[in-house]
Amino acid sequence: MNYHFSLPGSVIWTMHIIIGIFLMYIGYMLLNNNKIHQLYTLALIILGSLGTFYHLHIWWVHQSSDKH
């Protein structure tokens, strides 16, 4: 199964698993009132931005194709 940009499903699933583990780690650290490294907060900002712009792009392409 291929996803957008012809990426194989195994790549997408692996990335989701890795990002999920990272988010669980950050959540665990915050739950125990530990300070998280500034690099982790930067990674969260980058991942959030990439996810936002990727989904905006997909939404825009979908909206444009519906009008034609």
PQR file of N, CA, C, O and H, with PARSE charges and radii, in Angstrom:
ATOM      1  N   MET A   1       0.842  -1.175   0.000 -0.4000 1.5000
ATOM      2  CA  MET A   1       0.000   0.000   0.000 -0.0000 2.0000
ATOM      3  C   MET A   1       0.884   1.234   0.000  0.5500 1.7000
ATOM      4  O   MET A   1       1.778   1.359   0.836 -0.5500 1.4000
ATOM      5  N   ASN A   2       0.642   2.139  -0.926 -0.4000 1.5000
ATOM      6  CA  ASN A   2       1.390   3.381  -1.004 -0.0000 2.0000
ATOM      7  C   ASN A   2       0.514   4.545  -0.554  0.5500 1.7000
ATOM      8  O   ASN A   2      -0.694   4.574  -0.787 -0.5500 1.4000
ATOM      9  H   ASN A   2      -0.085   2.037  -1.605  0.4000 1.0000
ATOM     10  N   TYR A   3       1.159   5.487   0.089 -0.4000 1.5000
ATOM     11  CA  TYR A   3       0.482   6.682   0.563 -0.0000 2.0000
ATOM     12  C   TYR A   3       0.838   7.851  -0.335  0.5500 1.7000
ATOM     13  O   TYR A   3       1.398   7.672  -1.417 -0.5500 1.4000
ATOM     14  H   TYR A   3       2.141   5.464   0.279  0.4000 1.0000
ATOM     15  N   HIS A   4       0.510   9.039   0.121 -0.4000 1.5000
ATOM     16  CA  HIS A   4       0.787  10.255  -0.638 -0.0000 2.0000
ATOM     17  C   HIS A   4       2.267  10.341  -0.973  0.5500 1.7000
ATOM     18  O   HIS A   4       3.108   9.936  -0.170 -0.5500 1.4000
ATOM     19  H   HIS A   4       0.055   9.184   1.000  0.4000 1.0000
ATOM     20  N   PHE A   5       2.584  10.851  -2.121 -0.4000 1.5000
ATOM     21  CA  PHE A   5       3.942  10.942  -2.647 -0.0000 2.0000
ATOM     22  C   PHE A   5       4.559   9.558  -2.856  0.5500 1.7000
ATOM     23  O   PHE A   5       5.784   9.435  -2.880 -0.5500 1.4000
ATOM     24  H   PHE A   5       1.900  11.180  -2.773  0.4000 1.0000
ATOM     25  N   SER A   6       3.745   8.524  -3.007 -0.4000 1.5000
ATOM     26  CA  SER A   6       4.166   7.141  -3.256 -0.0000 2.0000
ATOM     27  C   SER A   6       5.050   6.567  -2.155  0.5500 1.7000
ATOM     28  O   SER A   6       5.893   5.710  -2.419 -0.5500 1.4000
ATOM     29  H   SER A   6       2.750   8.624  -2.987  0.4000 1.0000
ATOM     30  N   LEU A   7       4.863   7.034  -0.927 -0.4000 1.5000
ATOM     31  CA  LEU A   7       5.610   6.466   0.195 -0.0000 2.0000
ATOM     32  C   LEU A   7       4.998   5.129   0.581  0.5500 1.7000
ATOM     33  O   LEU A   7       3.778   5.015   0.696 -0.5500 1.4000
ATOM     34  H   LEU A   7       4.179   7.731  -0.712  0.4000 1.0000
ATOM     35  N   PRO A   8       5.840   4.109   0.785 -0.5600 1.5000
ATOM     36  CA  PRO A   8       5.295   2.815   1.199  0.2800 2.0000
ATOM     37  C   PRO A   8       4.684   2.899   2.596  0.5500 1.7000
ATOM     38  O   PRO A   8       5.117   3.697   3.428 -0.5500 1.4000
ATOM     39  N   GLY A   9       3.696   2.085   2.835 -0.4000 1.5000
ATOM     40  CA  GLY A   9       3.010   2.080   4.121 -0.0000 2.0000
ATOM     41  C   GLY A   9       3.923   1.795   5.287  0.5500 1.7000
ATOM     42  O   GLY A   9       3.734   2.353   6.368 -0.5500 1.4000
ATOM     43  H   GLY A   9       3.345   1.437   2.159  0.4000 1.0000
ATOM     44  N   SER A  10       4.918   0.933   5.096 -0.4000 1.5000
ATOM     45  CA  SER A  10       5.811   0.588   6.200 -0.0000 2.0000
ATOM     46  C   SER A  10       6.597   1.807   6.690  0.5500 1.7000
ATOM     47  O   SER A  10       6.897   1.906   7.880 -0.5500 1.4000
ATOM     48  H   SER A  10       5.073   0.480   4.218  0.4000 1.0000
ATOM     49  N   VAL A  11       6.930   2.726   5.799 -0.4000 1.5000
ATOM     50  CA  VAL A  11       7.644   3.945   6.207 -0.0000 2.0000
ATOM     51  C   VAL A  11       6.725   4.823   7.053  0.5500 1.7000
ATOM     52  O   VAL A  11       7.136   5.340   8.092 -0.5500 1.4000
ATOM     53  H   VAL A  11       6.686   2.646   4.833  0.4000 1.0000
ATOM     54  N   ILE A  12       5.488   4.988   6.610 -0.4000 1.5000
ATOM     55  CA  ILE A  12       4.523   5.813   7.345 -0.0000 2.0000
ATOM     56  C   ILE A  12       4.247   5.210   8.714  0.5500 1.7000
ATOM     57  O   ILE A  12       4.246   5.922   9.717 -0.5500 1.4000
ATOM     58  H   ILE A  12       5.154   4.568   5.766  0.4000 1.0000
ATOM     59  N   TRP A  13       4.016   3.914   8.761 -0.4000 1.5000
ATOM     60  CA  TRP A  13       3.706   3.260  10.043 -0.0000 2.0000
ATOM     61  C   TRP A  13       4.885   3.332  10.993  0.5500 1.7000
ATOM     62  O   TRP A  13       4.698   3.561  12.188 -0.5500 1.4000
ATOM     63  H   TRP A  13       4.017   3.335   7.946  0.4000 1.0000
ATOM     64  N   THR A  14       6.090   3.142  10.489 -0.4000 1.5000
ATOM     65  CA  THR A  14       7.273   3.216  11.331 -0.0000 2.0000
ATOM     66  C   THR A  14       7.447   4.620  11.903  0.5500 1.7000
ATOM     67  O   THR A  14       7.775   4.777  13.079 -0.5500 1.4000
ATOM     68  H   THR A  14       6.242   2.955   9.519  0.4000 1.0000
ATOM     69  N   MET A  15       7.230   5.633  11.081 -0.4000 1.5000
ATOM     70  CA  MET A  15       7.340   7.006  11.566 -0.0000 2.0000
ATOM     71  C   MET A  15       6.280   7.307  12.626  0.5500 1.7000
ATOM     72  O   MET A  15       6.566   7.987  13.611 -0.5500 1.4000
ATOM     73  H   MET A  15       6.964   5.506  10.125  0.4000 1.0000
ATOM     74  N   HIS A  16       5.071   6.809  12.431 -0.4000 1.5000
ATOM     75  CA  HIS A  16       4.023   7.020  13.433 -0.0000 2.0000
ATOM     76  C   HIS A  16       4.394   6.347  14.752  0.5500 1.7000
ATOM     77  O   HIS A  16       4.157   6.913  15.819 -0.5500 1.4000
ATOM     78  H   HIS A  16       4.839   6.256  11.631  0.4000 1.0000
ATOM     79  N   ILE A  17       4.962   5.168  14.695 -0.4000 1.5000
ATOM     80  CA  ILE A  17       5.364   4.460  15.907 -0.0000 2.0000
ATOM     81  C   ILE A  17       6.477   5.214  16.620  0.5500 1.7000
ATOM     82  O   ILE A  17       6.430   5.376  17.839 -0.5500 1.4000
ATOM     83  H   ILE A  17       5.154   4.708  13.828  0.4000 1.0000
ATOM     84  N   ILE A  18       7.480   5.678  15.873 -0.4000 1.5000
ATOM     85  CA  ILE A  18       8.599   6.410  16.477 -0.0000 2.0000
ATOM     86  C   ILE A  18       8.119   7.718  17.095  0.5500 1.7000
ATOM     87  O   ILE A  18       8.504   8.054  18.215 -0.5500 1.4000
ATOM     88  H   ILE A  18       7.518   5.546  14.882  0.4000 1.0000
ATOM     89  N   ILE A  19       7.285   8.452  16.377 -0.4000 1.5000
ATOM     90  CA  ILE A  19       6.762   9.715  16.908 -0.0000 2.0000
ATOM     91  C   ILE A  19       5.884   9.453  18.130  0.5500 1.7000
ATOM     92  O   ILE A  19       5.921  10.223  19.090 -0.5500 1.4000
ATOM     93  H   ILE A  19       6.972   8.179  15.467  0.4000 1.0000
ATOM     94  N   GLY A  20       5.089   8.371  18.108 -0.4000 1.5000
ATOM     95  CA  GLY A  20       4.265   8.013  19.263 -0.0000 2.0000
ATOM     96  C   GLY A  20       5.104   7.704  20.488  0.5500 1.7000
ATOM     97  O   GLY A  20       4.763   8.128  21.592 -0.5500 1.4000
ATOM     98  H   GLY A  20       5.059   7.745  17.328  0.4000 1.0000
ATOM     99  N   ILE A  21       6.202   6.968  20.313 -0.4000 1.5000
ATOM    100  CA  ILE A  21       7.097   6.667  21.436 -0.0000 2.0000
ATOM    101  C   ILE A  21       7.716   7.957  21.974  0.5500 1.7000
ATOM    102  O   ILE A  21       7.821   8.141  23.187 -0.5500 1.4000
ATOM    103  H   ILE A  21       6.479   6.623  19.416  0.4000 1.0000
ATOM    104  N   PHE A  22       8.123   8.846  21.069 -0.4000 1.5000
ATOM    105  CA  PHE A  22       8.689  10.131  21.485 -0.0000 2.0000
ATOM    106  C   PHE A  22       7.678  10.929  22.297  0.5500 1.7000
ATOM    107  O   PHE A  22       8.018  11.485  23.342 -0.5500 1.4000
ATOM    108  H   PHE A  22       8.038   8.696  20.084  0.4000 1.0000
ATOM    109  N   LEU A  23       6.434  10.989  21.821 -0.4000 1.5000
ATOM    110  CA  LEU A  23       5.399  11.732  22.552 -0.0000 2.0000
ATOM    111  C   LEU A  23       5.086  11.094  23.901  0.5500 1.7000
ATOM    112  O   LEU A  23       4.822  11.804  24.871 -0.5500 1.4000
ATOM    113  H   LEU A  23       6.157  10.538  20.973  0.4000 1.0000
ATOM    114  N   MET A  24       5.112   9.757  23.974 -0.4000 1.5000
ATOM    115  CA  MET A  24       4.911   9.086  25.266 -0.0000 2.0000
ATOM    116  C   MET A  24       6.036   9.436  26.238  0.5500 1.7000
ATOM    117  O   MET A  24       5.787   9.654  27.424 -0.5500 1.4000
ATOM    118  H   MET A  24       5.327   9.181  23.186  0.4000 1.0000
ATOM    119  N   TYR A  25       7.260   9.491  25.745 -0.4000 1.5000
ATOM    120  CA  TYR A  25       8.404   9.850  26.581 -0.0000 2.0000
ATOM    121  C   TYR A  25       8.271  11.278  27.104  0.5500 1.7000
ATOM    122  O   TYR A  25       8.475  11.527  28.293 -0.5500 1.4000
ATOM    123  H   TYR A  25       7.463   9.314  24.782  0.4000 1.0000
ATOM    124  N   ILE A  26       7.930  12.211  26.225 -0.4000 1.5000
ATOM    125  CA  ILE A  26       7.751  13.600  26.643 -0.0000 2.0000
ATOM    126  C   ILE A  26       6.619  13.695  27.676  0.5500 1.7000
ATOM    127  O   ILE A  26       6.752  14.387  28.685 -0.5500 1.4000
ATOM    128  H   ILE A  26       7.764  12.009  25.259  0.4000 1.0000
ATOM    129  N   GLY A  27       5.514  13.001  27.420 -0.4000 1.5000
ATOM    130  CA  GLY A  27       4.398  12.999  28.369 -0.0000 2.0000
ATOM    131  C   GLY A  27       4.790  12.424  29.717  0.5500 1.7000
ATOM    132  O   GLY A  27       4.394  12.952  30.757 -0.5500 1.4000
ATOM    133  H   GLY A  27       5.406  12.438  26.600  0.4000 1.0000
ATOM    134  N   TYR A  28       5.557  11.355  29.711 -0.4000 1.5000
ATOM    135  CA  TYR A  28       6.029  10.737  30.956 -0.0000 2.0000
ATOM    136  C   TYR A  28       6.916  11.708  31.726  0.5500 1.7000
ATOM    137  O   TYR A  28       6.787  11.846  32.943 -0.5500 1.4000
ATOM    138  H   TYR A  28       5.879  10.926  28.867  0.4000 1.0000
ATOM    139  N   MET A  29       7.825  12.385  31.006 -0.4000 1.5000
ATOM    140  CA  MET A  29       8.713  13.339  31.658 -0.0000 2.0000
ATOM    141  C   MET A  29       7.911  14.486  32.289  0.5500 1.7000
ATOM    142  O   MET A  29       8.188  14.889  33.419 -0.5500 1.4000
ATOM    143  H   MET A  29       7.930  12.272  30.018  0.4000 1.0000
ATOM    144  N   LEU A  30       6.931  15.002  31.568 -0.4000 1.5000
ATOM    145  CA  LEU A  30       6.128  16.100  32.093 -0.0000 2.0000
ATOM    146  C   LEU A  30       5.231  15.655  33.245  0.5500 1.7000
ATOM    147  O   LEU A  30       5.008  16.413  34.189 -0.5500 1.4000
ATOM    148  H   LEU A  30       6.706  14.675  30.650  0.4000 1.0000
ATOM    149  N   LEU A  31       4.720  14.437  33.171 -0.4000 1.5000
ATOM    150  CA  LEU A  31       3.862  13.921  34.234 -0.0000 2.0000
ATOM    151  C   LEU A  31       4.617  13.821  35.557  0.5500 1.7000
ATOM    152  O   LEU A  31       4.047  14.039  36.626 -0.5500 1.4000
ATOM    153  H   LEU A  31       4.901  13.821  32.404  0.4000 1.0000
ATOM    154  N   ASN A  32       5.887  13.493  35.472 -0.4000 1.5000
ATOM    155  CA  ASN A  32       6.715  13.360  36.679 -0.0000 2.0000
ATOM    156  C   ASN A  32       7.448  14.656  37.023  0.5500 1.7000
ATOM    157  O   ASN A  32       8.418  14.649  37.780 -0.5500 1.4000
ATOM    158  H   ASN A  32       6.349  13.316  34.604  0.4000 1.0000
ATOM    159  N   ASN A  33       6.977  15.759  36.462 -0.4000 1.5000
ATOM    160  CA  ASN A  33       7.524  17.093  36.744 -0.0000 2.0000
ATOM    161  C   ASN A  33       9.015  17.200  36.460  0.5500 1.7000
ATOM    162  O   ASN A  33       9.715  17.955  37.134 -0.5500 1.4000
ATOM    163  H   ASN A  33       6.188  15.765  35.847  0.4000 1.0000
ATOM    164  N   ASN A  34       9.507  16.467  35.484 -0.4000 1.5000
ATOM    165  CA  ASN A  34      10.891  16.587  35.051 -0.0000 2.0000
ATOM    166  C   ASN A  34      10.982  17.657  33.981  0.5500 1.7000
ATOM    167  O   ASN A  34      10.056  17.839  33.190 -0.5500 1.4000
ATOM    168  H   ASN A  34       8.938  15.854  34.936  0.4000 1.0000
ATOM    169  N   LYS A  35      12.090  18.356  33.960 -0.4000 1.5000
ATOM    170  CA  LYS A  35      12.311  19.329  32.896 -0.0000 2.0000
ATOM    171  C   LYS A  35      12.685  18.565  31.637  0.5500 1.7000
ATOM    172  O   LYS A  35      13.437  17.592  31.679 -0.5500 1.4000
ATOM    173  H   LYS A  35      12.842  18.208  34.602  0.4000 1.0000
ATOM    174  N   ILE A  36      12.146  19.025  30.521 -0.4000 1.5000
ATOM    175  CA  ILE A  36      12.524  18.402  29.262 -0.0000 2.0000
ATOM    176  C   ILE A  36      13.563  19.283  28.583  0.5500 1.7000
ATOM    177  O   ILE A  36      13.554  20.506  28.726 -0.5500 1.4000
ATOM    178  H   ILE A  36      11.535  19.815  30.486  0.4000 1.0000
ATOM    179  N   HIS A  37      14.432  18.655  27.863 -0.4000 1.5000
ATOM    180  CA  HIS A  37      15.528  19.351  27.194 -0.0000 2.0000
ATOM    181  C   HIS A  37      14.969  20.281  26.121  0.5500 1.7000
ATOM    182  O   HIS A  37      13.943  19.987  25.508 -0.5500 1.4000
ATOM    183  H   HIS A  37      14.439  17.662  27.747  0.4000 1.0000
ATOM    184  N   GLN A  38      15.641  21.389  25.901 -0.4000 1.5000
ATOM    185  CA  GLN A  38      15.187  22.367  24.919 -0.0000 2.0000
ATOM    186  C   GLN A  38      15.137  21.761  23.519  0.5500 1.7000
ATOM    187  O   GLN A  38      14.314  22.165  22.698 -0.5500 1.4000
ATOM    188  H   GLN A  38      16.475  21.628  26.399  0.4000 1.0000
ATOM    189  N   LEU A  39      16.003  20.806  23.245 -0.4000 1.5000
ATOM    190  CA  LEU A  39      16.006  20.135  21.948 -0.0000 2.0000
ATOM    191  C   LEU A  39      14.690  19.390  21.721  0.5500 1.7000
ATOM    192  O   LEU A  39      14.192  19.354  20.596 -0.5500 1.4000
ATOM    193  H   LEU A  39      16.671  20.478  23.912  0.4000 1.0000
ATOM    194  N   TYR A  40      14.117  18.792  22.783 -0.4000 1.5000
ATOM    195  CA  TYR A  40      12.836  18.082  22.655 -0.0000 2.0000
ATOM    196  C   TYR A  40      11.702  19.055  22.345  0.5500 1.7000
ATOM    197  O   TYR A  40      10.816  18.750  21.548 -0.5500 1.4000
ATOM    198  H   TYR A  40      14.522  18.822  23.697  0.4000 1.0000
ATOM    199  N   THR A  41      11.735  20.237  22.983 -0.4000 1.5000
ATOM    200  CA  THR A  41      10.684  21.207  22.684 -0.0000 2.0000
ATOM    201  C   THR A  41      10.802  21.706  21.248  0.5500 1.7000
ATOM    202  O   THR A  41       9.795  21.939  20.580 -0.5500 1.4000
ATOM    203  H   THR A  41      12.455  20.485  23.630  0.4000 1.0000
ATOM    204  N   LEU A  42      12.022  21.867  20.784 -0.4000 1.5000
ATOM    205  CA  LEU A  42      12.231  22.256  19.389 -0.0000 2.0000
ATOM    206  C   LEU A  42      11.716  21.169  18.448  0.5500 1.7000
ATOM    207  O   LEU A  42      11.099  21.474  17.428 -0.5500 1.4000
ATOM    208  H   LEU A  42      12.841  21.678  21.326  0.4000 1.0000
ATOM    209  N   ALA A  43      11.966  19.906  18.785 -0.4000 1.5000
ATOM    210  CA  ALA A  43      11.466  18.791  17.968 -0.0000 2.0000
ATOM    211  C   ALA A  43       9.942  18.788  17.932  0.5500 1.7000
ATOM    212  O   ALA A  43       9.352  18.524  16.885 -0.5500 1.4000
ATOM    213  H   ALA A  43      12.468  19.659  19.614  0.4000 1.0000
ATOM    214  N   LEU A  44       9.299  19.079  19.061 -0.4000 1.5000
ATOM    215  CA  LEU A  44       7.836  19.135  19.091 -0.0000 2.0000
ATOM    216  C   LEU A  44       7.304  20.265  18.217  0.5500 1.7000
ATOM    217  O   LEU A  44       6.305  20.092  17.519 -0.5500 1.4000
ATOM    218  H   LEU A  44       9.779  19.294  19.911  0.4000 1.0000
ATOM    219  N   ILE A  45       7.965  21.418  18.251 -0.4000 1.5000
ATOM    220  CA  ILE A  45       7.545  22.539  17.417 -0.0000 2.0000
ATOM    221  C   ILE A  45       7.690  22.178  15.945  0.5500 1.7000
ATOM    222  O   ILE A  45       6.796  22.463  15.147 -0.5500 1.4000
ATOM    223  H   ILE A  45       8.777  21.558  18.818  0.4000 1.0000
ATOM    224  N   ILE A  46       8.807  21.553  15.576 -0.4000 1.5000
ATOM    225  CA  ILE A  46       9.033  21.176  14.179 -0.0000 2.0000
ATOM    226  C   ILE A  46       8.032  20.122  13.729  0.5500 1.7000
ATOM    227  O   ILE A  46       7.461  20.236  12.644 -0.5500 1.4000
ATOM    228  H   ILE A  46       9.533  21.322  16.223  0.4000 1.0000
ATOM    229  N   LEU A  47       7.810  19.093  14.552 -0.4000 1.5000
ATOM    230  CA  LEU A  47       6.845  18.044  14.189 -0.0000 2.0000
ATOM    231  C   LEU A  47       5.437  18.614  14.058  0.5500 1.7000
ATOM    232  O   LEU A  47       4.703  18.252  13.138 -0.5500 1.4000
ATOM    233  H   LEU A  47       8.274  19.000  15.433  0.4000 1.0000
ATOM    234  N   GLY A  48       5.059  19.502  14.970 -0.4000 1.5000
ATOM    235  CA  GLY A  48       3.744  20.120  14.893 -0.0000 2.0000
ATOM    236  C   GLY A  48       3.583  20.976  13.648  0.5500 1.7000
ATOM    237  O   GLY A  48       2.539  20.953  12.997 -0.5500 1.4000
ATOM    238  H   GLY A  48       5.655  19.796  15.717  0.4000 1.0000
ATOM    239  N   SER A  49       4.628  21.732  13.322 -0.4000 1.5000
ATOM    240  CA  SER A  49       4.586  22.575  12.121 -0.0000 2.0000
ATOM    241  C   SER A  49       4.510  21.733  10.854  0.5500 1.7000
ATOM    242  O   SER A  49       3.717  22.026   9.960 -0.5500 1.4000
ATOM    243  H   SER A  49       5.477  21.750  13.851  0.4000 1.0000
ATOM    244  N   LEU A  50       5.325  20.694  10.774 -0.4000 1.5000
ATOM    245  CA  LEU A  50       5.302  19.819   9.603 -0.0000 2.0000
ATOM    246  C   LEU A  50       3.935  19.160   9.439  0.5500 1.7000
ATOM    247  O   LEU A  50       3.396  19.103   8.334 -0.5500 1.4000
ATOM    248  H   LEU A  50       5.970  20.456  11.500  0.4000 1.0000
ATOM    249  N   GLY A  51       3.376  18.664  10.546 -0.4000 1.5000
ATOM    250  CA  GLY A  51       2.063  18.038  10.486 -0.0000 2.0000
ATOM    251  C   GLY A  51       0.983  19.008  10.051  0.5500 1.7000
ATOM    252  O   GLY A  51       0.112  18.665   9.252 -0.5500 1.4000
ATOM    253  H   GLY A  51       3.814  18.710  11.444  0.4000 1.0000
ATOM    254  N   THR A  52       1.043  20.226  10.581 -0.4000 1.5000
ATOM    255  CA  THR A  52       0.058  21.246  10.221 -0.0000 2.0000
ATOM    256  C   THR A  52       0.124  21.590   8.745  0.5500 1.7000
ATOM    257  O   THR A  52      -0.896  21.575   8.056 -0.5500 1.4000
ATOM    258  H   THR A  52       1.750  20.505  11.230  0.4000 1.0000
ATOM    259  N   PHE A  53       1.326  21.902   8.252 -0.4000 1.5000
ATOM    260  CA  PHE A  53       1.453  22.304   6.855 -0.0000 2.0000
ATOM    261  C   PHE A  53       1.188  21.157   5.890  0.5500 1.7000
ATOM    262  O   PHE A  53       0.652  21.375   4.803 -0.5500 1.4000
ATOM    263  H   PHE A  53       2.155  21.914   8.812  0.4000 1.0000
ATOM    264  N   TYR A  54       1.557  19.936   6.274 -0.4000 1.5000
ATOM    265  CA  TYR A  54       1.266  18.778   5.420 -0.0000 2.0000
ATOM    266  C   TYR A  54      -0.239  18.587   5.279  0.5500 1.7000
ATOM    267  O   TYR A  54      -0.744  18.398   4.172 -0.5500 1.4000
ATOM    268  H   TYR A  54       1.992  19.759   7.157  0.4000 1.0000
ATOM    269  N   HIS A  55      -0.957  18.637   6.403 -0.4000 1.5000
ATOM    270  CA  HIS A  55      -2.400  18.426   6.342 -0.0000 2.0000
ATOM    271  C   HIS A  55      -3.124  19.599   5.684  0.5500 1.7000
ATOM    272  O   HIS A  55      -4.147  19.399   5.029 -0.5500 1.4000
ATOM    273  H   HIS A  55      -0.546  18.790   7.302  0.4000 1.0000
ATOM    274  N   LEU A  56      -2.612  20.816   5.847 -0.4000 1.5000
ATOM    275  CA  LEU A  56      -3.181  21.945   5.109 -0.0000 2.0000
ATOM    276  C   LEU A  56      -3.000  21.756   3.603  0.5500 1.7000
ATOM    277  O   LEU A  56      -3.900  22.063   2.821 -0.5500 1.4000
ATOM    278  H   LEU A  56      -1.781  20.979   6.379  0.4000 1.0000
ATOM    279  N   HIS A  57      -1.835  21.250   3.203 -0.4000 1.5000
ATOM    280  CA  HIS A  57      -1.579  20.982   1.791 -0.0000 2.0000
ATOM    281  C   HIS A  57      -2.552  19.928   1.252  0.5500 1.7000
ATOM    282  O   HIS A  57      -3.139  20.108   0.185 -0.5500 1.4000
ATOM    283  H   HIS A  57      -1.104  21.000   3.838  0.4000 1.0000
ATOM    284  N   ILE A  58      -2.716  18.845   1.983 -0.4000 1.5000
ATOM    285  CA  ILE A  58      -3.633  17.779   1.562 -0.0000 2.0000
ATOM    286  C   ILE A  58      -5.057  18.320   1.471  0.5500 1.7000
ATOM    287  O   ILE A  58      -5.776  18.029   0.515 -0.5500 1.4000
ATOM    288  H   ILE A  58      -2.238  18.699   2.849  0.4000 1.0000
ATOM    289  N   TRP A  59      -5.464  19.113   2.472 -0.4000 1.5000
ATOM    290  CA  TRP A  59      -6.798  19.690   2.467 -0.0000 2.0000
ATOM    291  C   TRP A  59      -6.972  20.620   1.269  0.5500 1.7000
ATOM    292  O   TRP A  59      -8.007  20.577   0.604 -0.5500 1.4000
ATOM    293  H   TRP A  59      -4.880  19.349   3.249  0.4000 1.0000
ATOM    294  N   TRP A  60      -5.983  21.453   0.986 -0.4000 1.5000
ATOM    295  CA  TRP A  60      -6.056  22.393  -0.138 -0.0000 2.0000
ATOM    296  C   TRP A  60      -6.173  21.646  -1.468  0.5500 1.7000
ATOM    297  O   TRP A  60      -6.987  22.017  -2.314 -0.5500 1.4000
ATOM    298  H   TRP A  60      -5.142  21.488   1.526  0.4000 1.0000
ATOM    299  N   VAL A  61      -5.379  20.612  -1.657 -0.4000 1.5000
ATOM    300  CA  VAL A  61      -5.433  19.827  -2.894 -0.0000 2.0000
ATOM    301  C   VAL A  61      -6.802  19.160  -3.028  0.5500 1.7000
ATOM    302  O   VAL A  61      -7.375  19.129  -4.117 -0.5500 1.4000
ATOM    303  H   VAL A  61      -4.718  20.311  -0.970  0.4000 1.0000
ATOM    304  N   HIS A  62      -7.322  18.630  -1.930 -0.4000 1.5000
ATOM    305  CA  HIS A  62      -8.632  17.977  -1.953 -0.0000 2.0000
ATOM    306  C   HIS A  62      -9.729  18.990  -2.294  0.5500 1.7000
ATOM    307  O   HIS A  62     -10.616  18.696  -3.095 -0.5500 1.4000
ATOM    308  H   HIS A  62      -6.857  18.655  -1.045  0.4000 1.0000
ATOM    309  N   GLN A  63      -9.670  20.179  -1.688 -0.4000 1.5000
ATOM    310  CA  GLN A  63     -10.672  21.213  -1.962 -0.0000 2.0000
ATOM    311  C   GLN A  63     -10.592  21.673  -3.410  0.5500 1.7000
ATOM    312  O   GLN A  63     -11.621  21.894  -4.048 -0.5500 1.4000
ATOM    313  H   GLN A  63      -8.949  20.418  -1.037  0.4000 1.0000
ATOM    314  N   SER A  64      -9.377  21.819  -3.932 -0.4000 1.5000
ATOM    315  CA  SER A  64      -9.193  22.269  -5.314 -0.0000 2.0000
ATOM    316  C   SER A  64      -9.709  21.246  -6.309  0.5500 1.7000
ATOM    317  O   SER A  64     -10.287  21.610  -7.333 -0.5500 1.4000
ATOM    318  H   SER A  64      -8.541  21.640  -3.413  0.4000 1.0000
ATOM    319  N   SER A  65      -9.502  19.961  -6.014 -0.4000 1.5000
ATOM    320  CA  SER A  65      -9.955  18.929  -6.947 -0.0000 2.0000
ATOM    321  C   SER A  65     -11.469  18.767  -6.921  0.5500 1.7000
ATOM    322  O   SER A  65     -12.063  18.357  -7.918 -0.5500 1.4000
ATOM    323  H   SER A  65      -9.032  19.665  -5.183  0.4000 1.0000
ATOM    324  N   ASP A  66     -12.101  19.084  -5.791 -0.4000 1.5000
ATOM    325  CA  ASP A  66     -13.568  19.003  -5.706 -0.0000 2.0000
ATOM    326  C   ASP A  66     -14.248  20.089  -6.533  0.5500 1.7000
ATOM    327  O   ASP A  66     -15.364  19.884  -7.012 -0.5500 1.4000
ATOM    328  H   ASP A  66     -11.618  19.417  -4.981  0.4000 1.0000
ATOM    329  N   LYS A  67     -13.604  21.234  -6.709 -0.4000 1.5000
ATOM    330  CA  LYS A  67     -14.194  22.345  -7.451 -0.0000 2.0000
ATOM    331  C   LYS A  67     -14.143  22.132  -8.963  0.5500 1.7000
ATOM    332  O   LYS A  67     -14.913  22.745  -9.703 -0.5500 1.4000
ATOM    333  H   LYS A  67     -12.698  21.401  -6.320  0.4000 1.0000
ATOM    334  N   HIS A  68     -13.243  21.270  -9.422 -0.4000 1.5000
ATOM    335  CA  HIS A  68     -13.090  21.060 -10.872 -0.0000 2.0000
ATOM    336  C   HIS A  68     -13.830  19.866 -11.341  0.5500 1.7000
ATOM    337  O   HIS A  68     -13.804  19.552 -12.531 -0.5500 1.4000
ATOM    338  H   HIS A  68     -12.617  20.773  -8.822  0.4000 1.0000
TER
END
